[in-house]
Amino acid sequence: MTEKPQEQPEEGSSSKPPLADQIKAKMDEYELDRHLNDLATTLEHAVRTGMTKAGEFAHEHKGDFERLIDKAATAVDRRTDGKHADKIQQVRGSLERGVDKIAEQRDDGTPGEQGGSDVPPSNG
């Protein structure tokens, strides 16, 4: 019979802590939670800034959007000989409401409104 060498530890009997504990220790060491919270705050601020800028753009160019939508609706209506006029009007209304909704996201200088604060909210 052949015996196992004594130097090899048996499976599952390791002097190292479990992998989950090792990962948790590294997360704590590198302050991963704090870094993720900082990243989330930065991203939230960037999204709010982007929405504000998109809102300003939509507000400033609302007439251009309306003319473009009107031109597209007229062209589609002409090519379909008016067969889908009701659907075209539904889509047109939806697009105009969408532009209005985006335009509402602009910073109108009112404190406490959607885009009125430069300070990102706290996560805690």
C-alpha positions as CSV (number, residue, x, y, z in Angstrom):
1,M,0.0,0.0,0.0
2,T,1.0,3.5,-0.7
3,E,0.5,6.2,1.9
4,K,-0.1,9.9,1.2
5,P,2.9,12.1,1.9
6,Q,2.6,14.1,5.1
7,E,3.5,17.5,3.6
8,Q,0.3,17.8,1.5
9,P,-2.6,19.3,3.5
10,E,-5.9,17.6,3.1
11,E,-8.6,19.2,1.0
12,G,-10.5,21.9,2.9
13,S,-8.0,22.2,5.7
14,S,-6.1,25.4,4.9
15,S,-4.5,27.9,7.2
16,K,-5.9,30.7,5.0
17,P,-9.2,32.4,5.8
18,P,-12.1,31.6,3.4
19,L,-12.1,33.4,0.1
20,A,-15.1,35.6,1.0
21,D,-13.2,36.8,4.1
22,Q,-10.1,37.6,2.0
23,I,-12.2,39.6,-0.5
24,K,-14.0,41.5,2.3
25,A,-10.6,42.3,3.9
26,K,-9.3,43.7,0.5
27,M,-12.5,45.7,0.0
28,D,-12.0,47.2,3.4
29,E,-8.3,47.8,2.9
30,Y,-8.9,49.7,-0.4
31,E,-12.0,51.5,1.0
32,L,-14.0,50.2,-1.9
33,D,-17.4,51.2,-0.5
34,R,-16.3,54.9,-0.2
35,H,-14.8,54.9,-3.7
36,L,-18.0,53.4,-5.1
37,N,-20.1,56.0,-3.3
38,D,-17.9,58.8,-4.7
39,L,-18.3,57.4,-8.2
40,A,-22.0,57.1,-7.8
41,T,-22.2,60.8,-6.6
42,T,-20.0,61.9,-9.5
43,L,-22.1,60.0,-12.1
44,E,-25.4,61.3,-10.7
45,H,-24.1,64.9,-10.9
46,A,-22.9,64.3,-14.5
47,V,-26.3,62.9,-15.5
48,R,-28.1,65.8,-13.9
49,T,-25.8,68.2,-15.7
50,G,-26.4,66.4,-19.0
51,M,-30.2,66.5,-18.5
52,T,-30.0,70.2,-17.7
53,K,-28.0,70.9,-20.9
54,A,-30.4,68.7,-23.0
55,G,-33.3,70.6,-21.5
56,E,-31.7,73.9,-22.4
57,F,-31.0,72.8,-25.9
58,A,-34.6,71.5,-26.3
59,H,-36.0,74.7,-25.0
60,E,-33.9,76.9,-27.2
61,H,-34.6,74.8,-30.3
62,K,-38.2,73.9,-29.7
63,G,-39.4,75.7,-32.8
64,D,-36.8,73.9,-34.9
65,F,-38.0,70.5,-33.5
66,E,-41.7,71.5,-34.2
67,R,-40.8,72.4,-37.8
68,L,-38.8,69.2,-38.3
69,I,-41.7,67.1,-36.9
70,D,-44.2,69.0,-39.1
71,K,-42.0,68.4,-42.2
72,A,-41.6,64.7,-41.5
73,A,-45.3,64.3,-40.7
74,T,-46.3,66.1,-43.9
75,A,-43.9,63.9,-46.0
76,V,-45.1,60.7,-44.5
77,D,-48.8,61.8,-44.9
78,R,-48.2,62.7,-48.5
79,R,-46.4,59.4,-49.3
80,T,-49.2,57.3,-47.7
81,D,-51.9,59.4,-49.4
82,G,-53.4,60.2,-45.9
83,K,-54.1,56.6,-45.1
84,H,-52.3,56.9,-41.7
85,A,-53.1,60.5,-40.8
86,D,-54.5,59.5,-37.4
87,K,-51.4,57.5,-36.5
88,I,-49.1,60.3,-37.8
89,Q,-50.9,62.8,-35.5
90,Q,-50.5,60.4,-32.5
91,V,-46.8,60.1,-33.1
92,R,-46.5,63.8,-33.7
93,G,-48.2,64.5,-30.4
94,S,-46.0,62.0,-28.6
95,L,-42.8,63.6,-30.1
96,E,-43.9,67.1,-29.1
97,R,-44.7,66.0,-25.6
98,G,-41.3,64.3,-25.4
99,V,-39.5,67.5,-26.5
100,D,-41.6,69.5,-23.9
101,K,-40.6,67.0,-21.2
102,I,-36.9,67.3,-22.0
103,A,-37.2,71.1,-22.1
104,E,-38.6,71.0,-18.6
105,Q,-35.3,69.6,-17.3
106,R,-33.5,72.8,-17.9
107,D,-32.2,74.9,-15.0
108,D,-34.5,77.9,-14.8
109,G,-32.8,79.3,-11.7
110,T,-35.5,78.3,-9.3
111,P,-34.0,76.9,-6.1
112,G,-35.1,73.5,-5.1
113,E,-36.4,72.6,-8.6
114,Q,-35.2,69.6,-10.6
115,G,-32.1,71.2,-12.1
116,G,-31.8,74.1,-9.7
117,S,-29.1,72.7,-7.4
118,D,-25.4,72.3,-8.0
119,V,-25.0,70.3,-4.9
120,P,-25.5,66.5,-5.5
121,P,-27.7,64.8,-2.9
122,S,-26.0,62.8,-0.2
123,N,-26.2,59.0,-0.3
124,G,-26.5,58.6,3.4
